[in-house]
Amino acid sequence: MSNPGTTSPADGHSLPPVEWTAPGDVAAVVSAARAAQAAWAGLPLSTRRDRVIEIGRRVVQRREQAMALLVDEMGRHPTDSLMSELVIALNYAKGAAQLAKSALAPEKVRLSPVEFPGKRAVIEAVPRGVVAVIAPWNYPLLQFYKPLFPALLAGNAVIMKPSEHTPRVGAWLHAICAEVLGPDLVGLVQGDGAVGAALIDADIDSVVFTGSVHTGRKVAIRAAERLIPASIELGGKDAAIVLDDCDLDRTAVGIAHWSFHNAGQDCSSIERLYVQAGVADRFVERLGAIASKLSVYPDGEGDIGPLQNKAQLDLVKRHVADAVDKGARVVCGGEPTGPGLGFLPTVLDGCTEDMDVVREETFGPVVAVMRVVDAEEAIERANQSSYGLNGSVWTKNLTRGEQIARRLEVGLALVNNHSFPGAIPQIPWTGTKHTGTGIAASRHSYGTFVRRRTVVVDRSSKPDVFWFPANRDLGALGDAVAEMGLGNLGKAFTLLGLLGRRTKQILALSRGR
């Protein structure tokens, strides 16, 4: 069946229809991927690494194609799309490939030759099989890189499910994967939540989901019922703390960037600002001046794009209206713009915790400013959020900034910057509270992509002394071991004598004596 229709957020023109996958056909896509997975897992890591890097290379080589699709589906200026999701593809693939070598390396277990004579053990990383990736619309390429590359490097097959709002970008990336890896190893299903549900119920071994708290709970519950791992990332309401001693110019432009980049449609966008009173007036004025100069694509240079869909635009308008009704002051912006779904970069001053724009995820180009007496008040109020993804502190005193950052209830704490580690494959992208339990990127994410298998080999020609028969000597042996553990080394001679007798007793039993 075909998508009932999508339009460009920038100007509202209709986009070509995309064929949705019937829920009943999802299982066949998974089955084909599983059939291809065994041969892929059998290849050396060096071969898998080269092919994953080739995917990144082709993404960069064909960036003009992707930029056109991102302009259509996201409404972003081509340069914004280039910098946000395309420039990094090859380096991200290379970084993920380099990381995989250590993440997947066998781990030798050190065993005591006295307690476990003749034995050796190794812990191996075994690919789970078929990994489903259900991605959101806000970064329709980047949100695939993070799980796709390590899942493939680990030897898995992958099923991609793009958002129904950005199906064409996902299909474009899938086509590149098919060129490099063959038609089945990376599968593609298109559609809405019904297709996503069918994918989780299909014969998959693991799922990576990024999206809303409401849907994420459903995914986590269903995955738990199926006893498969689920990496769940569910959004954020990031706070930044601005102290009196900050570098005013750098802080203002940095916070403007991380508040309004991608029209604020970023789970790690700065949505809450706690500004110390001594610098508040100057900072708010500076931030408002910067935001007022930013244009919304397709007007002007298009520093930011529009909202991706009407539902998101309506939510942003509701949050701003609620804040104004409850006493917030619009420093700049505050209204839609253009023929599409654009919304002016908006700074709201005098915000309070009873406002939706402070409590709920806005996911738009809006930042709420709250004035605080000191850092202690800022920390307390920042930690009141039900989300916990990123948090940042802006100050010239780096030692103090680091101390404050460590007190924020977040997965990624920063000093004098925000959010950029999301493009670094070596750094875990994770959070707490309603942000979810998922880990994207880094070696810490590999629990979603591999299971651990331990292989133990016993080279000893003698039986273990704790085998049958369970006689008095075995009890004496246990007591001697316990006493030695408590520091009574005099039991060592008793232990040696018991070991010899136990070996003879076990051999006698084995010969029927």
RODO-2510 file (C-alpha; in nm, 4 decimals, decimal comma):
residues 513
     n   res          X          Y          Z
     1     m     0,0000     0,0000     0,0000
     2     s     0,1150     0,3578    -0,0607
     3     n     0,1746     0,6289     0,1907
     4     p    -0,1375     0,8475     0,1951
     5     g     0,0914     1,1376     0,1086
     6     t     0,3600     1,3636     0,2525
     7     t     0,4487     1,7203     0,1713
     8     s     0,7587     1,9338     0,1977
     9     p     0,7719     2,1191     0,5307
    10     a     0,9415     2,4123     0,3597
    11     d     0,6706     2,5116     0,1132
    12     g     0,4025     2,2450     0,1209
    13     h     0,4592     2,0910    -0,2213
    14     s     0,3580     1,7259    -0,2567
    15     l     0,6272     1,4596    -0,2446
    16     p     0,6255     1,1379    -0,4506
    17     p     0,4334     0,8544    -0,2834
    18     v     0,6251     0,5761    -0,1105
    19     e     0,5042     0,2173    -0,1064
    20     w     0,4425     0,0997     0,2484
    21     t     0,5187    -0,2550     0,3541
    22     a     0,2124    -0,4580     0,4425
    23     p     0,2480    -0,5775     0,8045
    24     g     0,1988    -0,9315     0,6834
    25     d     0,5035    -0,9013     0,4554
    26     v     0,7477    -0,7927     0,7263
    27     a     0,8329    -1,1479     0,8307
    28     a     0,9566    -1,2314     0,4792
    29     v     1,1997    -0,9374     0,4883
    30     v     1,3338    -1,0593     0,8226
    31     s     1,3624    -1,4157     0,6945
    32     a     1,5662    -1,3054     0,3928
    33     a     1,7995    -1,1059     0,6163
    34     r     1,8473    -1,4026     0,8470
    35     a     1,9369    -1,6232     0,5526
    36     a     2,2090    -1,3765     0,4517
    37     q     2,3425    -1,3213     0,8047
    38     a     2,5348    -1,6445     0,8574
    39     a     2,7690    -1,5888     0,5624
    40     w     2,8223    -1,2255     0,6663
    41     a     2,9083    -1,3266     1,0237
    42     g     3,1571    -1,5787     0,8865
    43     l     3,3619    -1,3108     0,7134
    44     p     3,6697    -1,1716     0,8892
    45     l     3,6139    -0,8477     1,0792
    46     s     3,8572    -0,6783     0,8407
    47     t     3,6245    -0,7560     0,5487
    48     r     3,3145    -0,6382     0,7323
    49     r     3,5036    -0,3253     0,8340
    50     d     3,6003    -0,2436     0,4745
    51     r     3,2427    -0,2795     0,3547
    52     v     3,0964    -0,0653     0,6313
    53     i     3,3514     0,2051     0,5518
    54     e     3,2512     0,1760     0,1860
    55     i     2,8908     0,2516     0,2821
    56     g     3,0102     0,5690     0,4545
    57     r     3,2229     0,6571     0,1530
    58     r     2,9316     0,6275    -0,0891
    59     v     2,7085     0,8366     0,1356
    60     v     2,9636     1,1176     0,1198
    61     q     3,0260     1,0736    -0,2516
    62     r     2,6542     1,0996    -0,3259
    63     r     2,5798     1,3724    -0,0760
    64     e     2,4126     1,5926    -0,3394
    65     q     2,1408     1,3280    -0,3810
    66     a     2,0847     1,3035    -0,0075
    67     m     2,0838     1,6811     0,0349
    68     a     1,7998     1,7094    -0,2173
    69     l     1,6009     1,4436    -0,0324
    70     l     1,6643     1,6065     0,3052
    71     v     1,5536     1,9439     0,1697
    72     d     1,2303     1,7799     0,0544
    73     e     1,1576     1,5739     0,3652
    74     m     1,3052     1,7918     0,6413
    75     g     1,2786     2,1322     0,4789
    76     r     1,6346     2,2175     0,5857
    77     h     1,8721     2,4324     0,3874
    78     p     2,1120     2,2118     0,1842
    79     t     2,4129     2,3357     0,3803
    80     d     2,2450     2,2515     0,7106
    81     s     2,1711     1,9006     0,5846
    82     l     2,5280     1,8639     0,4602
    83     m     2,6797     1,9595     0,7938
    84     s     2,4268     1,7793     1,0137
    85     e     2,4214     1,4338     0,8583
    86     l     2,6382     1,3910     0,5500
    87     v     2,9878     1,5258     0,6121
    88     i     3,0335     1,2969     0,9116
    89     a     2,9206     0,9697     0,7486
    90     l     3,2613     0,8403     0,6369
    91     n     3,4482     0,9415     0,9518
    92     y     3,1700     0,7953     1,1643
    93     a     3,2007     0,4646     0,9774
    94     k     3,5789     0,4665     1,0195
    95     g     3,5502     0,5465     1,3896
    96     a     3,2939     0,2725     1,4428
    97     a     3,5149     0,0256     1,2538
    98     q     3,8174     0,1119     1,4639
    99     l     3,6145     0,0745     1,7824
   100     a     3,4762    -0,2649     1,6758
   101     k     3,8199    -0,4269     1,6913
   102     s     3,8406    -0,3869     2,0684
   103     a     3,4657    -0,4207     2,1342
   104     l     3,4539    -0,7587     1,9600
   105     a     3,7940    -0,8937     2,0651
   106     p     3,7923    -1,2234     2,2582
   107     e     3,8586    -1,1737     2,6283
   108     k     4,0828    -1,4247     2,8029
   109     v     3,9841    -1,5161     3,1570
   110     r     4,2704    -1,5453     3,4063
   111     l     4,2253    -1,8668     3,6050
   112     s     4,4303    -1,9753     3,9052
   113     p     4,6485    -2,2735     3,8086
   114     v     4,6158    -2,4021     4,1668
   115     e     4,2362    -2,3855     4,1901
   116     f     4,1694    -2,4687     3,8238
   117     p     4,4663    -2,6686     3,6960
   118     g     4,4894    -2,7261     3,3219
   119     k     4,1929    -2,5043     3,2381
   120     r     4,1610    -2,2017     3,0136
   121     a     3,8595    -1,9846     2,9253
   122     v     3,7784    -1,7161     2,6716
   123     i     3,4730    -1,4882     2,6414
   124     e     3,3607    -1,4277     2,2828
   125     a     3,1217    -1,1806     2,1189
   126     v     2,8590    -1,3612     1,9130
   127     p     2,6307    -1,1641     1,6793
   128     r     2,2698    -1,1721     1,7918
   129     g     2,1434    -1,2368     1,4396
   130     v     1,8879    -0,9870     1,3053
   131     v     1,8754    -0,6380     1,4574
   132     a     1,5754    -0,4129     1,3911
   133     v     1,6363    -0,0363     1,3838
   134     i     1,3259     0,1820     1,4171
   135     a     1,4471     0,5370     1,3528
   136     p     1,2859     0,8798     1,4036
   137     w     1,2419     1,1578     1,1507
   138     n     1,4514     1,4352     1,3064
   139     y     1,7898     1,3034     1,1830
   140     p     1,6849     1,0436     0,9261
   141     l     2,0435     0,9478     0,8325
   142     l     2,2462     1,0046     1,1507
   143     q     2,0001     0,8063     1,3602
   144     f     2,0671     0,5080     1,1336
   145     y     2,4484     0,5383     1,1363
   146     k     2,4677     0,4908     1,5136
   147     p     2,3149     0,1397     1,5259
   148     l     2,3615     0,0301     1,1635
   149     f     2,7407     0,0436     1,1527
   150     p     2,8169    -0,1392     1,4801
   151     a     2,5411    -0,3947     1,4188
   152     l     2,6939    -0,4831     1,0810
   153     l     3,0476    -0,4797     1,2166
   154     a     2,9395    -0,7271     1,4840
   155     g     2,8177    -0,9674     1,2139
   156     n     2,4437    -0,9031     1,2261
   157     a     2,1816    -0,8520     0,9609
   158     v     1,9791    -0,5314     1,0022
   159     i     1,6207    -0,4344     0,9235
   160     m     1,5752    -0,0599     0,8742
   161     k     1,2413     0,1052     0,9449
   162     p     1,2500     0,4774     0,8674
   163     s     0,9861     0,7121     1,0028
   164     e     0,6810     0,7442     0,7823
   165     h     0,7609     1,1165     0,7721
   166     t     1,1045     1,0618     0,6120
   167     p     1,0789     0,7378     0,4141
   168     r     1,2749     0,8509     0,1069
   169     v     1,5969     0,9326     0,2910
   170     g     1,5885     0,5925     0,4607
   171     a     1,5271     0,4194     0,1272
   172     w     1,8236     0,6042    -0,0233
   173     l     2,0573     0,4795     0,2515
   174     h     1,9161     0,1288     0,2175
   175     a     1,9912     0,1304    -0,1552
   176     i     2,3571     0,2072    -0,0836
   177     c     2,3695    -0,0760     0,1703
   178     a     2,2241    -0,3144    -0,0885
   179     e     2,4888    -0,2114    -0,3431
   180     v     2,7718    -0,2820    -0,1006
   181     l     2,6328    -0,5798     0,0920
   182     g     2,3869    -0,7487    -0,1414
   183     p     2,0068    -0,7278    -0,1505
   184     d     1,9051    -0,9023     0,1712
   185     l     2,1539    -0,8459     0,4549
   186     v     2,0082    -0,5018     0,5267
   187     g     1,6323    -0,5132     0,4850
   188     l     1,3904    -0,2224     0,4567
   189     v     1,0313    -0,1923     0,5741
   190     q     0,8262     0,1237     0,5291
   191     g     0,5171     0,2405     0,7109
   192     d     0,3658     0,3605     1,0351
   193     g     0,3365     0,2103     1,3810
   194     a     0,1575    -0,1004     1,2573
   195     v     0,4654    -0,1917     1,0519
   196     g     0,6921    -0,1217     1,3472
   197     a     0,4818    -0,3483     1,5675
   198     a     0,4919    -0,6246     1,3047
   199     l     0,8703    -0,5898     1,2902
   200     i     0,9115    -0,6386     1,6653
   201     d     0,6831    -0,9422     1,6491
   202     a     0,8796    -1,0905     1,3592
   203     d     1,1787    -1,3214     1,4058
   204     i     1,4239    -1,0511     1,5167
   205     d     1,6875    -1,0898     1,7876
   206     s     1,7277    -0,7306     1,9063
   207     v     1,5709    -0,3878     1,8522
   208     v     1,6964    -0,0295     1,8596
   209     f     1,4188     0,2276     1,8973
   210     t     1,4387     0,6066     1,9076
   211     g     1,1169     0,8014     1,9531
   212     s     0,8488     0,9092     2,1976
   213     v     0,8094     0,7906     2,5563
   214     h     0,4600     0,6599     2,4787
   215     t     0,5733     0,4390     2,1918
   216     g     0,9025     0,3500     2,3587
   217     r     0,7197     0,1954     2,6530
   218     k     0,5243    -0,0260     2,4135
   219     v     0,8433    -0,1319     2,2357
   220     a     1,0191    -0,2104     2,5642
   221     i     0,7247    -0,4146     2,6934
   222     r     0,6902    -0,6170     2,3748
   223     a     1,0646    -0,6787     2,3547
   224     a     1,0632    -0,7954     2,7178
   225     e     0,7763    -1,0318     2,6410
   226     r     0,9814    -1,1756     2,3568
   227     l     1,2970    -1,1852     2,5748
   228     i     1,5025    -0,9863     2,3261
   229     p     1,7277    -0,6874     2,4072
   230     a     1,5928    -0,3400     2,3368
   231     s     1,7926    -0,0186     2,3271
   232     i     1,5400     0,2594     2,3879
   233     e     1,6102     0,6346     2,3555
   234     l     1,3072     0,8505     2,4221
   235     g     1,3978     1,2176     2,4057
   236     g     1,5079     1,4932     2,6349
   237     k     1,4478     1,8331     2,7866
   238     d     1,8063     1,9487     2,8124
   239     a     1,9101     2,2230     3,0509
   240     a     2,2033     2,4621     3,0328
   241     i     2,3315     2,6537     3,3348
   242     v     2,4827     2,9946     3,2610
   243     l     2,6953     3,1348     3,5437
   244     d     2,7970     3,4954     3,6059
   245     d     3,1573     3,4351     3,5015
   246     c     3,0810     3,2859     3,1586
   247     d     3,2382     3,4116     2,8365
   248     l     2,9274     3,6068     2,7381
   249     d     2,9879     3,6202     2,3622
   250     r     3,0840     3,2549     2,3199
   251     t     2,8139     3,1321     2,5568
   252     a     2,5366     3,3258     2,3840
   253     v     2,6194     3,2014     2,0349
   254     g     2,6870     2,8469     2,1589
   255     i     2,3536     2,8239     2,3355
   256     a     2,1770     2,9810     2,0383
   257     h     2,3232     2,7099     1,8162
   258     w     2,2289     2,4194     2,0417
   259     s     1,8822     2,5626     2,1072
   260     f     1,7835     2,6343     1,7467
   261     h     1,9907     2,3938     1,5368
   262     n     1,7659     2,1705     1,3238
   263     a     1,4788     2,3953     1,4367
   264     g     1,5219     2,2527     1,7861
   265     q     1,4115     1,9101     1,6607
   266     d     1,6805     1,7332     1,8535
   267     c     1,6415     1,5206     2,1662
   268     s     1,9493     1,7004     2,3019
   269     s     1,8427     2,0519     2,2086
   270     i     1,8792     2,3069     2,4877
   271     e     1,5197     2,3802     2,5878
   272     r     1,5733     2,5129     2,9416
   273     l     1,8158     2,7870     3,0454
   274     y     1,9021     2,8639     3,4077
   275     v     2,0854     3,1969     3,4039
   276     q     2,2511     3,3474     3,7097
   277     a     2,0985     3,6824     3,7975
   278     g     2,4206     3,8840     3,7690
   279     v     2,4524     3,8197     3,3965
   280     a     2,0861     3,7515     3,3107
   281     d     1,9886     4,0873     3,1587
   282     r     2,2932     4,1066     2,9335
   283     f     2,2764     3,7403     2,8381
   284     v     1,9064     3,7430     2,7462
   285     e     1,9568     4,0571     2,5392
   286     r     2,2544     3,9007     2,3594
   287     l     2,0743     3,5701     2,2982
   288     g     1,7667     3,7499     2,1668
   289     a     1,9777     3,9580     1,9290
   290     i     2,1423     3,6451     1,7876
   291     a     1,8117     3,4588     1,7502
   292     s     1,6541     3,7583     1,5754
   293     k     1,9191     3,7421     1,3034
   294     l     1,8526     3,3761     1,2203
   295     s     1,6323     3,3022     0,9202
   296     v     1,4022     3,0093     0,8522
   297     y     1,4455     2,8200     0,5241
   298     p     1,3430     2,8919     0,2492
   299     d     1,3615     3,2613     0,3538
   300     g     1,7053     3,4220     0,3444
   301     e     2,0058     3,2000     0,4079
   302     g     1,7913     2,9530     0,5978
   303     d     1,9932     2,9144     0,9185
   304     i     1,7310     2,6699     1,0426
   305     g     1,4600     2,4715     0,8726
   306     p     1,0881     2,4515     0,9442
   307     l     0,9191     2,2026     1,1724
   308     q     0,9016     1,8674     0,9969
   309     n     0,5273     1,8098     1,0307
   310     k     0,2138     1,9989     1,1236
   311     a     0,1613     1,8138     1,4510
   312     q     0,5018     1,9340     1,5681
   313     l     0,4299     2,2915     1,4628
   314     d     0,0993     2,2842     1,6493
   315     l     0,2734     2,1583     1,9652
   316     v     0,5307     2,4382     1,9492
   317     k     0,2579     2,6993     1,9089
   318     r     0,0705     2,5556     2,2085
   319     h     0,3800     2,5649     2,4287
   320     v     0,4558     2,9275     2,3406
   321     a     0,0949     3,0361     2,3916
   322     d     0,0794     2,8592     2,7281
   323     a     0,4004     3,0284     2,8432
   324     v     0,2777     3,3739     2,7406
   325     d    -0,0577     3,3161     2,9119
   326     k     0,1303     3,2314     3,2327
   327     g     0,3515     3,5390     3,2267
   328     a     0,6543     3,4669     3,0061
   329     r     0,7926     3,7505     2,7961
   330     v     0,8646     3,6915     2,4259
   331     v     1,2137     3,8335     2,3729
   332     c     1,2079     3,7434     2,0041
   333     g     1,0173     3,5173     1,7660
   334     g     0,7082     3,3495     1,8978
   335     e     0,5185     3,2997     1,5729
   336     p     0,5084     3,0928     1,2517
   337     t     0,6678     3,2137     0,9317
   338     g     0,6687     3,1367     0,5605
   339     p     0,4396     2,9277     0,3433
   340     g     0,5453     2,6012     0,5049
   341     l     0,5856     2,4902     0,8661
   342     g     0,8468     2,7421     0,9758
   343     f     0,8569     2,8953     1,3233
   344     l     1,0769     3,1868     1,4223
   345     p     1,3606     3,1166     1,6686
   346     t     1,2043     3,2076     2,0009
   347     v     1,3479     3,3195     2,3344
   348     l     1,1066     3,3285     2,6289
   349     d     1,2150     3,5099     2,9449
   350     g     1,0674     3,4826     3,2923
   351     c     0,9598     3,1204     3,2575
   352     t     0,8413     2,9048     3,5471
   353     e     0,8013     2,5339     3,6160
   354     d     0,4246     2,5397     3,5717
   355     m     0,4647     2,6139     3,1999
   356     d     0,4468     2,3390     2,9377
   357     v     0,7563     2,4820     2,7707
   358     v     0,9548     2,4020     3,0873
   359     r     0,7973     2,0676     3,1822
   360     e     0,7339     1,8948     2,8479
   361     e     0,9515     1,8280     2,5445
   362     t     0,8897     2,1084     2,2934
   363     f     1,1099     1,9794     2,0101
   364     g     1,1092     2,3149     1,8353
   365     p     1,3114     2,6385     1,8043
   366     v     1,2114     2,7649     2,1489
   367     v     1,4235     2,8147     2,4605
   368     a     1,2819     2,8968     2,8041
   369     v     1,4910     3,1256     3,0265
   370     m     1,4702     3,1058     3,4052
   371     r     1,6697     3,3353     3,6306
   372     v     1,8426     3,1878     3,9359
   373     v     2,0308     3,3284     4,2323
   374     d     2,3209     3,0857     4,2209
   375     a     2,4485     2,7529     4,0900
   376     e     2,2822     2,5567     4,3709
   377     e     1,9380     2,6794     4,2682
   378     a     2,0189     2,6077     3,9030
   379     i     2,1252     2,2491     3,9769
   380     e     1,8178     2,1790     4,1862
   381     r     1,5771     2,3149     3,9229
   382     a     1,7594     2,1550     3,6306
   383     n     1,7342     1,8137     3,7985
   384     q     1,3572     1,8435     3,8458
   385     s     1,2975     1,7377     3,4850
   386     s     1,1612     1,3918     3,4090
   387     y     1,4218     1,3659     3,1306
   388     g     1,7991     1,3285     3,1596
   389     l     1,9931     1,3253     2,8320
   390     n     2,2479     1,6119     2,8108
   391     g     2,3187     1,8936     3,0519
   392     s     2,5756     2,1719     3,0309
   393     v     2,7421     2,4355     3,2486
   394     w     2,8876     2,7538     3,1000
   395     t     3,1636     2,9193     3,3040
   396     k     3,5260     3,0300     3,2853
   397     n     3,6028     2,8366     3,6055
   398     l     3,6534     2,4932     3,4520
   399     t     3,7142     2,3143     3,7818
   400     r     3,3908     2,4442     3,9288
   401     g     3,2083     2,3831     3,6019
   402     e     3,3150     2,0201     3,6030
   403     q     3,2009     1,9766     3,9636
   404     i     2,8590     2,1197     3,8796
   405     a     2,8287     1,9136     3,5617
   406     r     2,8805     1,5931     3,7617
   407     r     2,5817     1,6818     3,9799
   408     l     2,3420     1,6985     3,6862
   409     e     2,1168     1,3952     3,6473
   410     v     2,2039     1,3248     3,2854
   411     g     2,3815     1,0740     3,0656
   412     l     2,6186     1,3292     2,9124
   413     a     2,7433     1,6254     3,1169
   414     l     2,9375     1,9044     2,9460
   415     v     3,1206     2,2243     3,0330
   416     n     3,1070     2,5140     2,7842
   417     n     2,9487     2,3126     2,5032
   418     h     2,6493     2,0931     2,4344
   419     s     2,5322     1,7957     2,2281
   420     f     2,8216     1,7676     1,9806
   421     p     2,9430     1,4260     2,1164
   422     g     2,6414     1,2750     1,9403
   423     a     2,8566     1,2681     1,6279
   424     i     3,1455     1,0825     1,7952
   425     p     3,1209     0,7009     1,7724
   426     q     3,3513     0,6432     2,0718
   427     i     3,1284     0,8303     2,3210
   428     p     2,8191     0,6597     2,4659
   429     w     2,4978     0,8465     2,3915
   430     t     2,2680     0,7661     2,6782
   431     g     2,0516     0,9161     2,9476
   432     t     1,8376     0,8517     3,2519
   433     k     1,4765     0,8896     3,3668
   434     h     1,2274     0,9177     3,0765
   435     t     1,5124     0,9504     2,8292
   436     g     1,5298     0,5719     2,8457
   437     t     1,7895     0,3051     2,9095
   438     g     1,9378     0,2806     2,5615
   439     i     2,3029     0,3328     2,4755
   440     a     2,3962     0,4475     2,1273
   441     a     2,7574     0,4472     2,0070
   442     s     3,0758     0,3407     2,1905
   443     r     3,1738    -0,0077     2,3052
   444     h     2,9017     0,0178     2,5705
   445     s     2,6334    -0,0155     2,3016
   446     y     2,7447    -0,3625     2,1929
   447     g     2,5198    -0,5450     2,4366
   448     t     2,2419    -0,4763     2,1869
   449     f     2,4373    -0,6282     1,8988
   450     v     2,6193    -0,9263     2,0506
   451     r     2,5668    -1,1871     2,3175
   452     r     2,8585    -1,3193     2,5200
   453     r     2,9655    -1,6814     2,4933
   454     t     3,2290    -1,8368     2,7147
   455     v     3,4381    -2,1274     2,5867
   456     v     3,6238    -2,3344     2,8495
   457     v     3,8862    -2,5989     2,7676
   458     d     4,0224    -2,8427     3,0265
   459     r     4,3652    -2,9825     2,9313
   460     s     4,4132    -3,1688     3,2592
   461     s     4,4615    -3,5472     3,2574
   462     k     4,3494    -3,5758     3,6192
   463     p     3,9941    -3,5592     3,7587
   464     d     3,8874    -3,2504     3,9542
   465     v     3,9234    -3,3121     4,3277
   466     f     3,5667    -3,2011     4,4043
   467     w     3,4111    -3,4785     4,1905
   468     f     3,2415    -3,7834     4,3498
   469     p     3,2732    -3,9524     4,5946
   470     a     3,1330    -3,7016     4,8454
   471     n     3,3128    -3,8496     5,1477
   472     r     3,4765    -3,7163     5,4632
   473     d     3,7938    -3,6236     5,2777
   474     l     3,5905    -3,3965     5,0510
   475     g     3,4456    -3,2206     5,3565
   476     a     3,7954    -3,1856     5,5042
   477     l     3,9165    -3,0471     5,1738
   478     g     3,6420    -2,7844     5,1784
   479     d     3,7295    -2,6825     5,5332
   480     a     4,0998    -2,6508     5,4428
   481     v     4,0216    -2,4286     5,1440
   482     a     3,7920    -2,2110     5,3578
   483     e     4,0563    -2,1711     5,6312
   484     m     4,3234    -2,0773     5,3788
   485     g     4,0855    -1,8160     5,2399
   486     l     4,0590    -1,6747     5,5902
   487     g     4,4379    -1,6499     5,6121
   488     n     4,5237    -1,9743     5,7927
   489     l     4,8146    -2,0729     5,5679
   490     g     4,9071    -2,3581     5,7989
   491     k     4,6289    -2,5533     5,6307
   492     a     4,8326    -2,5656     5,3082
   493     f     5,0074    -2,8911     5,4082
   494     t     4,6741    -3,0483     5,5027
   495     l     4,5357    -2,9401     5,1679
   496     l     4,8221    -3,0971     4,9709
   497     g     4,7720    -3,4297     5,1428
   498     l     4,3977    -3,4225     5,0821
   499     l     4,4440    -3,3409     4,7120
   500     g     4,6528    -3,6537     4,6579
   501     r     4,4074    -3,8786     4,8444
   502     r     4,1067    -3,7324     4,6642
   503     t     4,2621    -3,7999     4,3226
   504     k     4,3194    -4,1669     4,4143
   505     q     3,9646    -4,2011     4,5483
   506     i     3,8076    -4,0576     4,2328
   507     l     4,0187    -4,2787     4,0045
   508     a     3,9223    -4,5793     4,2104
   509     l     3,5547    -4,4895     4,1721
   510     s     3,5981    -4,4509     3,7977
   511     r     3,7364    -4,8077     3,7809
   512     g     3,4464    -4,9493     3,9804
   513     r     3,6416    -5,0034     4,2999
***
